[in-house]
Each structure stands twice: as structure tokens, then as C-alpha cells.
Amino acid sequence: MCDRTGWTWKLRLCIPLAALLAPLLVNADRAAAQAVSYTSRFEALRRTINAHHVRSVEELLPLLSPAMRSRFVLVFDSRSVQEASRPNPRVLLFGNDARFILSFNGDARLQGFDTLETMEFDDASAAFAFREIRFPGAAAGEDAEVEFSQANPTLCVACHGAPAHPIWDVYPLWPGVYGERYQRALSEQEADGLSAFAQTQGTHPRYRYLEDFNAEQLGEQMAPTQRRRYSGTIGEPPNAVLSALLGRLTVSVIEQDVKASPRFNDYRYALLWSLHPVCGGVLEVVPAAVVASYTQDFAPFAQTLKAEARLQALYKLRRATRGAEGALFASEDATLDGFRYLSEQGLGLSTRHWTLALEQDNYDLTMQVSVASQLERHLLAWLANDDPKLAELRQAAEVSNDVKYCARLRRLSLEALNRPPSATTSRTRASS
């Protein structure tokens, strides 16, 4: 799948963001814990296509579960090889955890009409696999077969990079997707396009399989009415909810990257320190002799991150159907700056591929649910297995000005980094 616009999730819940995301993330954690029994959903789809002799997208859609067909996004300006238009958008269907996504369009005149594109996330490897399924098409003979691509073929990697990762615009602006602006009224173009789509959706050979589609309800999710605002029943728009889910998958990728580094054990306490918003400057937990070996100072590095975040915001505004009026952008997750710095200078990693943004090779990870806070929670749980006192002190720091948590991290970090580097420090629980 080569999507350069965005992925959103159609939800019918009307509850505040914090209350909504907490159970989502907890359930996602449980799903990850059960990954041992994971079966490839792409292979299950392949078996369904072969068993039912499916020859087209419209033949496949009714064979998908109602749950899969009820969670979707409509992309009217696709930057994928699978094209779209306002009345005939590209549809992305995905499961309840965003780990498997299918996409198709609905106009035979558009490129990619006879293909289904898929994305799958594997918990065990924390890696994304993109594939294409090409159906024979109406003009093909009876003997023509369905073609299944390998994982991450050249066509997909050209957009999604290596290692492959999802591409979509991060919070709070999603150009080219219905509901472009977070909780703002639809533009005239969006409203007209969604109306045109709704008029034919119920009888369309493909779109009619979208479960419980209702244009009015969908529009109200994207732009809450004053009545909903005053009643306190504002539901998060689909884009914002999926942002949190994709953010969580990104956290898994980041964890996999840092834990695989031979120097992770040396830097594990410094990394955890960098994610806590009140512990202090990142260089306070790294010995001067180690800092001297870094190729870049922290201050210029942090300035680069800020400049690129502003540039990314500008790119998004230019791609939106309206100008910059009333634009609202989330504040940068500055807590993540120190973590990135240590990952690059200490662990020797490149962190640019962590982004989900359209413009590749940048640092943007703006989310309404902080990636840094999720990383801190996961890394703390990991290290607390060997040092339960850390979790106890972190909990105390939540309710008081107790500095013992940060003091302990600083002491442990300086001890670890003052020891000579050794191959034995590369051990991680993932390999033990």
C-alpha cells in the first residue's frame, strides 16, 4: 500500500479522548501479549480468496467480517498508486487494532481499480509488511489467476521506505482525507464530495458493503455540533483515534530498535531518564568522557527538530483544501528530543524512519497521545523487572516532589556508562 494521505477510523462512540484511548491502549497491550499465537491475517485472506475462487474486489468484500467493513476511512485525494476522487474515494478498512489494513477504490477509470492493497503489522518482529493483490479484471480470460505480491515489493518500498512504515499525516491535519481538520467544519469541497459519495454508496458494487455508513453521523463525528459540545458528548474524530493506534505501533517499532542496539544496556537508564519530563537535561546522566565522543551537541540537535516540525506543518497546510486560517497544531513532544539524541549519538541509530508523516526522512511524531509517555511506561516496566524499586519511586514522584526517582536513574546511568563497553552488554530480554 502506497498511501501518502492518511488513515482514519470510523467510530460511533461519543466519549472524551482520555476515556476512549485508555481502554484502547490497554486492549492493544493485551493483544500484543498474545502475539505468540499470531497467525498472519494476510495468509488468512489469501486462503479465503482461493477457497471461494474470488475474482474481484466486489466479490471479496461481502466475505470480510462486518467488524472489518465497519471501520473505514475515505481518501479523496490519494497519493498512492491506487487513485481516488471526491465521489469515488479510496477506502481503507482496518481491524480494531490497526494491525491489518485493506484498501480499494471504486471507479474503473482510476488506476489501481483491480487491486487490493494491504498492510500488516507483526508484533514479534515489530515490522510492517505491505503487499498488493491483483485481480484478473473483467477483460481477462477464465484461466487468469489472482496475483499475490511478496511482502514489501519495490513498488511499496518506493513510498514506504526501508524499513517499511505507514505513511499518513500526523495530528491535527490530514490533507486529502474527509475530515481534514481536527474537529473543524468540513470545507465546501469536502461537504459536496461526501454528499456525492453518499448518493451512490448504497447501490455501488463496492461501497455498498461499507457497514452502517451514514454521511450525517460521519460528518458530525468529524465536526461536532454546538449541541454535542454543550452536552459533553463530543466523540473524537476518526483521524484522532487512529492516530493513537498508529502511534502505539510506532512505539513498538522504536522499542525494537533501541533494544536491538548492542549499547542498549549501557544506555537503558539514561534513555528512561530522558523520557521523564522533570528529571533534567539529557547530558546530566552521561559522563563527560562519553559525551566527548558524540558527533553533535544537543542544543543544535534540538533546534533542528523544532525547525523540521515547523516545516512539516507548513507542508501540510499547503496540501490541505483550504488555507492556513484557523490552523491549530499540537505542541511538539519536546520530551522525545533527548531520547532521540541518545538513540542517535549513543546507540548509533537513525531515528528519522520513526515518523509517520508524508514527507519522508523527517522527525515529526506529533500525536495527541504523547509517544514519549508511552515509551516511558514501556521502558519502566521492562527495567522494573530487574529493579522493582524504580517503579515504586516513579509512582511516588507522581504525587509529590520526591526527587529520589530521578536521582536513582542518574546514579545507575553514570555507573553503567562509566564501565568499559563490552559485548556482554548487548543482552536484552528479547533474546534471553
C-alpha positions as CSV (number, residue, x, y, z in Angstrom):
1,M,0.0,0.0,0.0
2,C,1.5,3.3,-1.0
3,D,-0.8,5.8,0.9
4,R,0.5,9.3,1.3
5,T,-2.6,10.8,2.8
6,G,-3.9,9.3,6.0
7,W,-5.8,6.6,7.7
8,T,-8.8,7.2,9.9
9,W,-11.1,5.0,11.9
10,K,-14.9,5.3,11.8
11,L,-16.2,5.2,15.4
12,R,-19.7,5.6,16.7
13,L,-18.6,6.3,20.3
14,C,-19.2,9.7,21.8
15,I,-16.9,9.9,24.8
16,P,-13.9,12.1,25.8
17,L,-10.5,11.3,24.3
18,A,-8.8,10.2,27.6
19,A,-11.6,7.8,28.4
20,L,-11.7,6.5,24.9
21,L,-7.9,5.9,24.5
22,A,-7.2,4.3,27.8
23,P,-9.1,1.1,27.1
24,L,-7.9,1.0,23.5
25,L,-4.3,1.1,24.6
26,V,-4.9,-1.5,27.4
27,N,-6.6,-3.8,24.9
28,A,-3.8,-3.3,22.4
29,D,-1.3,-4.3,25.1
30,R,-3.2,-7.5,25.8
31,A,-3.3,-8.2,22.1
32,A,0.5,-7.8,21.9
33,A,0.9,-10.2,24.9
34,Q,-0.9,-12.8,22.9
35,A,1.3,-12.4,19.9
36,V,2.9,-15.9,20.4
37,S,-0.2,-17.5,18.8
38,Y,-0.2,-14.9,16.0
39,T,-1.4,-16.0,12.6
40,S,-0.8,-13.9,9.5
41,R,-4.0,-12.2,8.5
42,F,-2.8,-11.8,5.0
43,E,-2.4,-15.5,4.7
44,A,-5.9,-16.0,6.1
45,L,-7.1,-13.6,3.4
46,R,-5.2,-15.4,0.7
47,R,-6.9,-18.7,1.8
48,T,-10.4,-17.0,1.7
49,I,-9.7,-15.7,-1.9
50,N,-8.6,-19.1,-3.1
51,A,-11.3,-21.2,-1.3
52,H,-14.1,-19.0,-2.7
53,H,-12.5,-18.5,-6.2
54,V,-12.7,-14.7,-5.7
55,R,-12.1,-12.8,-9.0
56,S,-12.6,-9.2,-8.0
57,V,-12.7,-6.8,-5.1
58,E,-16.5,-6.7,-5.1
59,E,-16.7,-10.5,-4.7
60,L,-14.3,-10.4,-1.8
61,L,-15.9,-7.6,0.3
62,P,-19.0,-9.5,1.5
63,L,-16.7,-12.3,2.7
64,L,-15.0,-9.9,5.1
65,S,-16.3,-9.6,8.6
66,P,-18.8,-6.9,9.4
67,A,-16.3,-5.5,12.0
68,M,-13.7,-5.1,9.3
69,R,-16.2,-3.4,7.0
70,S,-17.5,-1.0,9.7
71,R,-14.1,0.7,10.4
72,F,-13.0,2.7,7.4
73,V,-11.6,6.0,6.1
74,L,-12.5,7.8,2.8
75,V,-9.5,9.3,1.0
76,F,-10.5,11.7,-1.8
77,D,-7.0,12.9,-2.8
78,S,-4.8,9.8,-2.8
79,R,-1.1,10.0,-3.3
80,S,-1.0,6.2,-3.6
81,V,-0.6,4.3,-6.8
82,Q,-4.3,3.5,-6.1
83,E,-6.0,6.6,-7.2
84,A,-9.1,8.4,-5.8
85,S,-11.6,11.2,-6.4
86,R,-14.2,13.0,-4.3
87,P,-17.2,11.0,-5.4
88,N,-15.2,7.8,-5.7
89,P,-12.8,7.8,-2.8
90,R,-10.2,5.3,-1.9
91,V,-11.4,3.2,1.1
92,L,-9.2,1.9,3.8
93,L,-10.7,-0.9,6.0
94,F,-8.9,-1.9,9.2
95,G,-9.4,-4.1,12.2
96,N,-9.8,-2.9,15.8
97,D,-6.1,-2.6,16.5
98,A,-4.9,-1.1,13.1
99,R,-2.6,-4.1,12.6
100,F,-4.2,-5.1,9.3
101,I,-5.5,-2.7,6.7
102,L,-7.1,-3.2,3.3
103,S,-7.6,-0.6,0.6
104,F,-9.5,-0.3,-2.7
105,N,-11.1,2.4,-4.9
106,G,-14.4,2.4,-6.7
107,D,-14.1,3.8,-10.2
108,A,-12.8,1.6,-13.1
109,R,-11.3,4.7,-14.7
110,L,-9.0,5.2,-11.8
111,Q,-5.6,3.5,-11.5
112,G,-5.5,0.5,-9.1
113,F,-9.2,-0.4,-9.6
114,D,-8.4,-4.1,-9.9
115,T,-6.0,-4.3,-6.9
116,L,-6.4,-4.6,-3.2
117,E,-3.5,-3.2,-1.1
118,T,-2.7,-4.5,2.4
119,M,-0.6,-3.5,5.4
120,E,0.1,-5.9,8.2
121,F,2.0,-5.3,11.5
122,D,3.8,-8.3,13.1
123,D,4.2,-7.9,16.9
124,A,7.0,-10.4,17.1
125,S,9.3,-8.5,14.8
126,A,7.7,-5.1,15.2
127,A,7.7,-4.7,11.5
128,F,5.2,-3.7,8.8
129,A,4.6,-5.7,5.6
130,F,2.9,-4.1,2.6
131,R,1.5,-6.2,-0.2
132,E,-0.6,-6.0,-3.3
133,I,-3.3,-8.4,-4.5
134,R,-4.1,-8.0,-8.2
135,F,-7.4,-9.5,-9.5
136,P,-7.7,-10.5,-13.2
137,G,-10.2,-7.9,-14.2
138,A,-13.3,-8.1,-16.4
139,A,-11.3,-8.4,-19.7
140,A,-9.1,-11.3,-18.5
141,G,-9.7,-14.9,-19.6
142,E,-11.2,-17.5,-17.3
143,D,-7.7,-19.0,-16.7
144,A,-6.2,-15.8,-15.4
145,E,-5.1,-16.1,-11.8
146,V,-5.1,-13.7,-8.8
147,E,-1.6,-12.4,-8.2
148,F,-0.3,-12.0,-4.7
149,S,2.9,-9.9,-4.2
150,Q,5.7,-10.7,-1.8
151,A,6.0,-8.6,1.3
152,N,7.3,-5.1,0.7
153,P,7.8,-5.2,-3.1
154,T,9.7,-2.4,-4.8
155,L,6.6,-0.5,-5.7
156,C,5.6,-0.3,-2.0
157,V,9.1,0.4,-0.7
158,A,9.5,3.3,-3.0
159,C,7.0,5.2,-0.9
160,H,7.0,3.4,2.5
161,G,10.8,3.2,2.8
162,A,13.1,0.6,4.2
163,P,12.3,-0.5,6.8
164,A,8.8,-0.1,5.6
165,H,6.4,2.1,7.7
166,P,2.9,3.5,7.4
167,I,2.6,7.0,5.8
168,W,-0.1,9.3,6.9
169,D,-0.4,12.8,8.1
170,V,0.0,13.2,11.8
171,Y,-2.3,15.1,14.2
172,P,-4.1,17.5,13.8
173,L,-4.4,18.0,10.0
174,W,-5.0,15.2,7.5
175,P,-4.9,16.7,3.9
176,G,-6.8,14.7,1.3
177,V,-8.9,12.7,3.8
178,Y,-12.5,13.5,4.6
179,G,-12.3,15.3,8.0
180,E,-9.1,17.1,7.1
181,R,-9.0,19.4,10.1
182,Y,-9.3,18.2,13.7
183,Q,-12.9,18.9,15.0
184,R,-13.4,21.7,12.4
185,A,-16.4,22.1,10.0
186,L,-15.9,20.3,6.6
187,S,-14.8,22.6,3.8
188,E,-17.2,23.2,1.0
189,Q,-15.3,20.8,-1.2
190,E,-15.4,18.1,1.4
191,A,-19.1,18.6,2.1
192,D,-20.0,18.4,-1.6
193,G,-17.8,15.4,-2.2
194,L,-19.1,13.5,0.8
195,S,-22.7,14.3,-0.3
196,A,-22.0,13.0,-3.8
197,F,-20.5,9.8,-2.4
198,A,-23.4,9.2,-0.1
199,Q,-25.9,9.5,-3.0
200,T,-24.4,6.4,-4.8
201,Q,-22.9,4.5,-1.9
202,G,-26.0,2.3,-1.2
203,T,-26.2,0.8,-4.7
204,H,-22.5,0.9,-5.6
205,P,-21.0,-2.5,-6.4
206,R,-18.2,-2.0,-3.8
207,Y,-19.1,0.9,-1.5
208,R,-22.5,-0.7,-0.6
209,Y,-20.6,-3.2,1.6
210,L,-19.4,-0.5,4.0
211,E,-21.2,-1.4,7.2
212,D,-23.6,1.1,8.7
213,F,-22.4,4.0,6.6
214,N,-24.2,7.3,7.5
215,A,-22.9,10.5,6.0
216,E,-24.6,12.8,8.5
217,Q,-23.2,10.9,11.5
218,L,-19.8,10.6,10.0
219,G,-19.7,14.4,9.3
220,E,-20.8,15.1,12.9
221,Q,-18.0,12.9,14.2
222,M,-15.5,14.9,12.2
223,A,-17.0,18.3,13.2
224,P,-19.0,18.2,16.5
225,T,-22.1,20.4,16.6
226,Q,-22.6,23.0,19.3
227,R,-25.3,20.8,20.9
228,R,-22.8,18.0,21.3
229,R,-20.2,20.4,22.7
230,Y,-22.6,21.7,25.3
231,S,-23.9,18.3,26.2
232,G,-20.4,16.9,26.7
233,T,-20.9,14.1,24.2
234,I,-18.2,15.0,21.8
235,G,-16.6,11.9,20.3
236,E,-13.1,12.0,19.0
237,P,-13.0,12.2,15.2
238,P,-11.8,9.0,13.4
239,N,-8.4,10.5,12.4
240,A,-7.5,11.3,16.0
241,V,-8.4,7.8,17.3
242,L,-6.4,6.1,14.6
243,S,-3.5,8.4,15.3
244,A,-3.3,7.0,18.8
245,L,-3.4,3.4,17.5
246,L,-0.7,4.0,14.9
247,G,1.3,5.9,17.5
248,R,1.2,2.8,19.6
249,L,2.5,0.6,16.8
250,T,5.3,3.2,16.3
251,V,6.2,2.9,19.9
252,S,6.7,-0.9,19.3
253,V,9.0,-0.2,16.4
254,I,11.0,2.3,18.5
255,E,11.3,-0.2,21.4
256,Q,12.5,-2.9,19.0
257,D,15.1,-0.5,17.5
258,V,16.7,0.6,20.8
259,K,16.6,-2.8,22.5
260,A,18.4,-4.4,19.5
261,S,21.3,-2.0,19.9
262,P,24.5,-3.5,21.3
263,R,24.7,-0.5,23.7
264,F,21.1,-0.6,24.9
265,N,22.1,-2.0,28.3
266,D,24.7,0.8,28.8
267,Y,22.2,3.5,27.9
268,R,19.0,2.0,29.4
269,Y,18.8,4.2,32.5
270,A,19.8,7.4,30.5
271,L,17.1,6.6,28.0
272,L,14.5,6.3,30.7
273,W,15.7,9.5,32.4
274,S,15.3,11.4,29.1
275,L,11.6,10.4,28.9
276,H,10.7,11.8,32.3
277,P,9.6,15.4,31.9
278,V,11.1,16.7,35.1
279,C,14.3,14.8,35.6
280,G,16.6,17.3,33.9
281,G,18.9,17.8,30.9
282,V,19.8,14.7,29.0
283,L,23.6,15.3,29.4
284,E,23.3,15.2,33.2
285,V,23.2,11.4,33.1
286,V,26.1,10.8,30.6
287,P,29.8,11.1,31.7
288,A,31.8,13.9,30.1
289,A,34.2,11.4,28.5
290,V,31.2,9.7,26.7
291,V,29.7,13.0,25.6
292,A,33.0,13.9,24.1
293,S,32.7,11.0,21.7
294,Y,29.4,12.3,20.3
295,T,29.4,13.9,16.8
296,Q,26.8,16.5,17.6
297,D,25.9,18.7,20.5
298,F,22.4,18.5,22.0
299,A,21.4,22.2,21.6
300,P,21.8,22.3,17.7
301,F,20.2,18.9,17.5
302,A,17.1,20.1,19.4
303,Q,16.9,23.2,17.2
304,T,16.9,21.0,14.1
305,L,13.9,19.1,15.5
306,K,12.0,22.3,16.1
307,A,12.8,23.7,12.7
308,E,11.7,20.5,10.9
309,A,8.4,20.3,12.9
310,R,7.6,23.8,11.7
311,L,8.5,22.9,8.1
312,Q,6.3,19.8,8.3
313,A,3.3,21.9,9.5
314,L,3.8,24.2,6.5
315,Y,3.9,21.3,4.0
316,K,0.6,20.0,5.4
317,L,-1.1,23.4,5.2
318,R,-0.1,23.7,1.6
319,R,-1.7,20.3,0.8
320,A,-5.0,21.0,2.5
321,T,-8.0,22.0,0.6
322,R,-8.1,25.3,2.5
323,G,-5.5,27.9,3.5
324,A,-3.9,28.3,6.9
325,E,-6.9,30.1,8.5
326,G,-7.7,28.8,12.0
327,A,-4.9,26.2,11.8
328,L,-4.2,24.5,15.2
329,F,-1.1,22.4,15.6
330,A,-0.2,20.3,18.6
331,S,2.8,21.4,20.6
332,E,6.0,19.5,19.9
333,D,6.7,16.5,22.1
334,A,10.0,18.0,23.4
335,T,10.4,15.2,25.9
336,L,11.2,13.0,23.0
337,D,14.2,15.1,21.9
338,G,16.6,13.8,24.5
339,F,15.6,10.2,23.7
340,R,16.2,10.7,20.0
341,Y,19.6,12.4,20.8
342,L,20.8,9.5,22.9
343,S,19.5,7.0,20.4
344,E,21.5,8.6,17.6
345,Q,24.6,9.7,19.4
346,G,24.8,6.9,21.9
347,L,23.2,3.9,20.2
348,G,24.2,4.9,16.7
349,L,20.7,4.7,15.3
350,S,18.9,6.7,12.7
351,T,15.6,7.8,14.1
352,R,14.1,9.5,11.0
353,H,12.2,6.4,9.9
354,W,10.1,6.5,13.1
355,T,7.9,9.2,11.6
356,L,4.5,8.5,10.0
357,A,4.4,11.8,8.1
358,L,4.0,12.1,4.4
359,E,7.3,13.9,3.9
360,Q,9.9,11.2,4.4
361,D,13.1,11.5,6.3
362,N,11.9,13.8,9.0
363,Y,11.5,13.8,12.8
364,D,7.7,14.6,13.1
365,L,6.0,12.3,15.6
366,T,3.3,14.8,16.8
367,M,0.4,12.9,18.4
368,Q,-2.4,13.8,20.7
369,V,-1.2,10.9,22.9
370,S,2.4,11.5,23.7
371,V,4.8,8.9,22.2
372,A,7.3,9.8,24.9
373,S,4.9,9.0,27.7
374,Q,4.1,5.6,26.1
375,L,7.8,4.8,25.7
376,E,8.5,5.7,29.3
377,R,5.7,3.4,30.5
378,H,7.0,0.5,28.5
379,L,10.7,1.0,29.3
380,L,10.0,1.5,33.0
381,A,8.0,-1.8,33.1
382,W,11.0,-3.5,31.3
383,L,13.6,-2.2,33.7
384,A,11.5,-2.6,36.8
385,N,11.6,-6.4,36.3
386,D,15.2,-6.3,37.5
387,D,14.8,-3.3,39.7
388,P,11.3,-3.1,41.3
389,K,12.4,0.0,43.3
390,L,12.3,2.0,40.1
391,A,8.6,1.5,39.7
392,E,8.0,2.3,43.4
393,L,9.9,5.6,43.2
394,R,8.3,6.6,39.9
395,Q,4.9,6.1,41.4
396,A,5.9,8.3,44.4
397,A,7.1,11.0,42.1
398,E,3.6,11.2,40.6
399,V,2.1,12.5,43.8
400,S,4.9,14.6,45.3
401,N,8.1,16.5,44.5
402,D,10.2,13.5,45.5
403,V,13.5,13.5,43.6
404,K,14.6,10.0,44.5
405,Y,13.4,8.5,41.2
406,C,15.5,10.8,39.1
407,A,18.4,10.6,41.5
408,R,18.4,6.8,41.2
409,L,18.3,6.9,37.4
410,R,21.2,9.3,37.3
411,R,23.3,7.2,39.6
412,L,22.6,4.0,37.7
413,S,23.2,5.7,34.3
414,L,26.5,7.1,35.3
415,E,27.6,3.7,36.7
416,A,26.6,1.9,33.5
417,L,28.2,4.4,31.2
418,N,31.4,4.6,33.2
419,R,32.0,0.9,32.7
420,P,34.1,-0.1,29.7
421,P,31.8,-1.1,26.7
422,S,31.6,-4.9,26.4
423,A,29.9,-7.3,24.0
424,T,28.1,-8.7,27.1
425,T,26.1,-5.5,27.5
426,S,24.2,-6.3,24.3
427,R,22.0,-8.8,26.0
428,T,18.3,-7.9,26.0
429,R,15.3,-9.7,27.3
430,A,14.1,-10.1,23.7
431,S,17.0,-12.5,23.1
432,S,17.1,-14.1,26.6
